[in-house]
Amino acid sequence: MNSPISPTADFQNLNLEQEEEEDMEGVFHHTRSSLSFVREEDNLRGDGYRFTYKFPAMKDRMDARMEAVVEHKKELYLTQQPNDEDLSLYSYEFSGRTTIKAYDDRRLTCSCTDPERAPGGPQEGDIACQHIFWFVDQLAIAWCRKKGIKAPTIEINPRCTRIKITRGARARTVEISPYEMIRDEIGIEDLPKSIQECTGFTMRRAQANDRLSVFDLFGTLGDKYLRSMESQTRLTTSRFFDRMIEQAARDPPFFHDLLEMFPVADCAAVAFELAHARVAQAFDALERYITYGPRGPIPVHSVRTCAEDLDQIVEFIGRWLEKLADAHQDMFMDDESDSDDSERIQHSEPTAAAYRGIGTLLEILDKVMAWARPAYERLGWYRAGAAIDAPTVSNLYETLVRHGGRDEEELFVLQALDIVPDELLAPFHRQLRALQERASRLLAPEPFVQKLGVMARRAEEQ
């Protein structure tokens, strides 16, 4: 293992802007030292974790500096742990460049305290260096994952000696030191893996791919809808997106520029347009199958393959609605006291895009209910072609709603709508109520009908 060395001048102490009252031990300041990459990565994983940071004491330049630091932390090694001779010290090394040491007396030190580079040390003035901020930030996130705490608010004091974590809606608060987290909760072997999962390269690649995928028709719609496209065109398009994604993964400034050029709301709007077109294609393909059989003009869908395609479309819309719901909720959290701002949010781009996604989901459910009948009652092509097996699944509504509508966690369309805030469902309350009444007449499973009724009532109350 390479021995630790001091970081370059680019990684020297970050002077944090002070609030009006003086920093004192025990006074906590909210930070978001890794918000730009950790939080998005968690949303991407879809594991239910959502980390909230408020940061009156630190500005956006923190993110830019932290990206530069994290780029050199692709490996994390435990270089020392408490033993018979020294019971007080854990030491972690980042790729042979920087060493963080945690002591049982709540002190954290960093190898960037080189007097020749930073007289007095980066922790002069009771403010920790950016390396320690990053380390403690990631440590807190790893601890929350280990404990199963969802939607925490994480606060770190200026010296990074105490971490305060508020547990979601019940607002239960835990205060703990970094050393205690490592010793009692994380485990010395687990911490490197936990932190490594949050570092930048893999996350940037995944997030860039997520944003750009909606513009890659081949990747979004699938091969069966694009066979008319020349293979060379598809190959060139694929290479173009691969290069963009890899560049974003390697180059943090380019990655941030990419996110600004392609905001979530714009990408979601494109995604919903594609999904809406694909819904129409799916039902057209089913009609062609009924008219011409499996050997008819492509694409064709049997009831079974049409149901599979619609399931995929609903899941695709649900993923983008979840991203928009987070963006929408964040705006309400920031501006909840201002009615004018709330009015602006209701007409914002994320909200408008979400309306399109919700409308497409309700349209899918409406069309599926219209197919509550045997689809293969008159198959002239089957009688004429004895070599073709008769289809066994023939009712699209029963396949998607009646047979799949008993598990409350997997209700067709409704599981995607369930993540949408009630205020976004409000404009659709009449459609939801009409669909509930229709589902009841079509003998949908009771959990499905009840869930539709709950959504309609919540939307009506907004």
N, C-alpha and C positions, 0 to 999 in steps of 0.2 A: 504494500500500500504506500502511496506517496505520502511524504510527510507534509503536514499543514504549512502553508505559506500565506503571507498577507495578501489580501485581494488587491487588485489594481486600483488606481485612483478613481476610476469610475464607480467603484463600489464603496466609496468612503461615506462618512457619516451623513445621514439625512437630517437636516435641521427642520424639525417639525414646528409648524406655526402654533403659537401659544393662544389659549383662550384668555378671556378677560381676567379670570381669577388665576392665581399663581398655582403651578403644579406642585402638589404636595403628596407625600406617601399616603396611599389610601384613596386618592382622588382618581377615578377611572375616566379614561377617555375612549370613546368608541373609535375603532379603526376599521379599515377595510384593506388591510395590507395585501390581501390576495383575492379580493372580491371578483376582479375581472376574469380570473381564470378558474378559481375553485368553484364559485357558485354556478357558473355556466356549465362546468363539467358535471356537477351534481345533477343539474336539471337534465342534462343529456342522458345520464345514466338512468334517470327515471326511478331512482330508489327512494324517493320521498323526502330527501333531505333538502332543506332550504335554509341557507345561512344568511341572517340579516345583520347588516352592519350600518351604523350611523357614524359619521366621522366629522364633527365640527372642527377638530383640531388638525386635520390632514387633508390635503388637496389632491387633485388628480396626478400630480407629479409623483406621488407615492407609487402609483401603479406602474408608471414608466420605469422608475428606478428598480422596483421590485422585479419586473420582468427581466431586466438585465441581470439581476442577482440570481434569479431562479434558473436562468439559462445555464448557469454553471453548477447546478445542483442536481444533475441527473442521477447521481449515486449518493447514497447516504450510508455511512458506516458507523457502527458503534465501536469506538476505539478504547473505551475504558468504562468499567462499571465498578460499583462498590465491592471492596474485598477486605481481607483481614487488616491490611495496612492502611487502607483509606476507605472509610465507610461513607464518605460524603459526596462522591463525585460520579456523575455520568458525563461522558464526553462523546460527542457526535462530530463526524467530519464529513464535509460536503466535497466530494470529488477531489480531495487533496488540496483544496484551496482555502477553506475556512473551517475553523473548529469552534463549536459551541460547547460550553461546559455548564452543567447544572449542578448547583450545590444544595445541600440540605438546609442551609440557612437562607434559602430563597434568593441567592445571588445567581445571576447568569453572566458569563463572560464570553467574549468573542475574540478570536485571534486577530481581528482587524484593529485591535487596540495597540497599534504600532506607533510609538511616540514620534518617529521620523515622518510618518505619513499624516498622523492626526494628533498634534500635541494635546496632551491631556486625555486622549482616548475618546473614541466615539460616544462613550456614555457620559461625557462631561455634561453637567447640568441635569442629571437624573433622567436623561432620555436615552433609551436603548438605541443601538445601531440598527440599520435596516435588516441585517442578517438575523439578529435576535427577534425582531418583530416578525419576520417571516417564519422563523422556527416556532415561536410560541403560537402564532396564528394557526399553523398547520397542526401543531400539537393539540390545540383546542378542538379543531375539527375532527381529528382522529379520535379524541376522547369522546366527543358527542356520538360518533358512529359506534364506538365500542359500547357505549351505554344505551344506545337506541334512542337518543334524544332527537326529535324532529323539530324543525323550524326554530332553532335556538337563536337568541340574540347574544353575540359574543362581545364582551368588553375587555380590553387589556389596558392596564395602567401604563403610564409613560416609561417606567423602568422595566416593564414586562416581568415583574415579580409576582403579580397576582392576576388571575383570570376570573372574570365574573360571567357566568352563563345563566341566562334566563330561559326557563324551559317552556316555550310555546305559550298557549292561551292561559294556562293556570298561573303563569308568572312566578313560578317557584325558582328561587335563585340559589346557585351554588357558587361558592368562592373557593378557589384552590390554587396552589402554586404549581409552576411547571414541573418541579422536582416531584411533587406528590402525584401528579398525573403519570409521569413516567414510572415511578416506583409502584404505585398501587393499582393503576387502572389500565394503562396501555400495555405494559410489558416491554422489556428492552428489545425483544426480538421482533415484536409487532410494529414498533414505531417506524423503523426504516421503510417497511412495506407500506404502512399507512400514509406516510408522507410522500413516498415515491408515486403513489397513485394520484396525488394532487399536482405533481409537477407539470411543467408547461407543454412539452413537445407533443406527447400523445393527445392531450386535451385539445391543443390547437388544431391538430390534424382532424380530430373527430368533429370539432365544432365548425371548422371551415367546410368540411365535407357536408355537414348538416345544412349549412346555409346555402351552399352552391348546388346541392343535389336537386333542388327544385327547378333549376335551370337546365339540368341534364335530362332531357326527355327519355333517353335510353335507360338511364338509371331509375327514373321515377315511375314511368309507365310500364316498363317491361317489354321484352322482346316481341311478344305476340301482337302488340299494337303498332310495331314499327318495322315490320318486315319489308315494307315498301321503301324504307330509307336505304340508300346505298351503303354497303358495308364500310367503304372507305370513309364516308362521312361520319358514320358512327365511331370509327376508330379514331379519327382526328378529334372529334368532340370529346371522347373519353380521355385522350392524351392531354388536351387542353385543360380539362378540369383537374386531372391528376397533377399537372405542373402547378396550377394555382394552389391546390391544397398543400402540396409539399413545400412550396415557397412560404405559405402562411405558417406552416409548422416550424420551419427553420428560422423565420424572421419575425420576431414579436411586433416591431412597428408595422410591418406589412399586414400582419394578422389583425391589428387594431384598425388599420385603415380599411381592411376588408369588411370588418363588422360594421363600420360606419357607412360604407358604401352599400351594404346589403343588410339593413336593419331587419329585426325579426318580423315586424309588421309587413314589410314589403315582401319578404320571402314567404310568409304565411299566405298573403294574398295570392301570390303566384301558385303556391301549393294547392289552395282551394279551387282556383280556376282549373288546374289540371285534374283535380279530383272530381270536380263537377263534370268535366268532359268525359272522364273515364267512367262515371256512372252511366251516362248516356250510351257510351260504347258497350258497356256490359249488358245492358238490356237489349240493345240492338243485336248484339252477338247471340243472345238467347233467342230472339225472334228468328234469326237466320238458322239456328240449329233446328228449331221447330219446323221451319219451312223447308229447309234443304237437307237437314241431317248433318252428321259430323264431317261429311266430306264437302260441305257447302263452302261458299266464299268465306275466307278467314277475315277477322277472327270469329269463331263460333263458340257458344257456351251452352253446355247442358245445364240443367237446373243445379246439379252438384257443383260444377266448376263456376257457375255464375255466383252461387252462394259463397264459395271460397274467395272469389274476386271481390265481392261486396264486403266481406269481412276484412279483407286487406285494406280496402279503401277507407272503411270506418276507422280502423286502427291508425292509418296514415293521418286522417283528419284529426283524430284524437290527440296524437302527438303534438301537432302544431297548435291545437286549441290549448293544450297544457302550457305551452310556451307563452301564448298570448294571455292566458289567464294570469300567469305570473307577472307579466309586464303590466297588465291592467290593475292588478291588486297592488303592485308597487306604487303606481301613480296615486291610488286612493290613500295608501298609507302615508305618502309624502304630503298630500294636499287635503286630507280629510276635513280640515277645519274651514275650508274656503269653499262656499257654495259655487262661486264663479268657476273655480278650478274644477270642481266636480262636473259642472256642465261642460267644460272644455274636454274633460276626460271622456265623457259619454260620446263625444264626436271626434275622438282621436283616431289615428290610423290603426293602432292595435284593436280598438273597439270595432271599427268598421270591418276590419279583416275577420274578427271573431264572428260578427254577424253573418258573414258569407259562409264560414265554416259550419255554424249552427244551422243555417238555412239548408245547406247541402245535406247534412245528416237527417234533418226532418223530411227532406224530399226523398231520400233513400228509403226511409221507413214508410212513407206514404206509397211509394211505388211497389215496395215489397208486399204491403197489404193488398194492393190491387191484384197481385198474383196469388191470392188465396184460393187457388183452384188447381186441379190437375192440369199440368201444362201439355201433356202428351195424349190428349183425348183423340186427336185426329192427326195421326202421323202417317201420311201417305207414303213417305219415303221409307218408313220401316216396313210396311206391308210389301213394298216393291223390292226391298233388299233383304232377303232372308239371312244373308251372311252377317248382318249387323245386329249385335245384341240389343235387346230392348233395354232402355234406361230404367233403373229401379227407383231413383229419387225423382219425384215428379211434381212436388208442390214446394215452390220457393218460400212461401210464407211459413209453412209448417217446418221447413228445414231451419230457417233462421230465427223465427219467433216462437213457435209452439214447442219445438224440440229443444231449442237453445235458450228458452226464456224462463227456465226454472231455477237456475243458479243466479242468485242476486248479484254475484260479483261479475257475471259475464252476460248481462242482458244486452242483446243486439241493439246497437246505436246508443242505448241509454247509459252504458258504462262510459262512453266517450263524452256524453253530455253531462255526466255527473261531476266532472271536474270544473265545469264552467260556473263562475260566480252567478248568484241569483239575478243580480242587476243586468247581466248580459242576456239572461233568458227572458227578461220582462217583455220585450217586443214580440215574443213568440208565444205568449200565454194562450191565445185563442187556438193556435195550431196544436199546441200540446194538449189542450182540453179536447179538441176534436179527435186527435189521434187516440187519446185515452178511451173515448166513447166508442170509437171504431174498433179498437183492440178488444174491448169488452164484448161487442157484438160478434167478433170473429173468434171468441172463446180463447183468447190468449191466456197464458198461465197467470194465475193471480199475482205473483210477485211482479210480473211485467206490467200489469194493469195498475197495480198500486204505486209502482215507481213512477209511472207516467202521471198519475194523479198528484203525487207529492211534488213533482217538478212543476206541473201546471199551477198548483196552489202557491208554491213559492214565487213563481213568476208573476202571478196575479197580485201578490202582496207588495211587490216593488213599486 
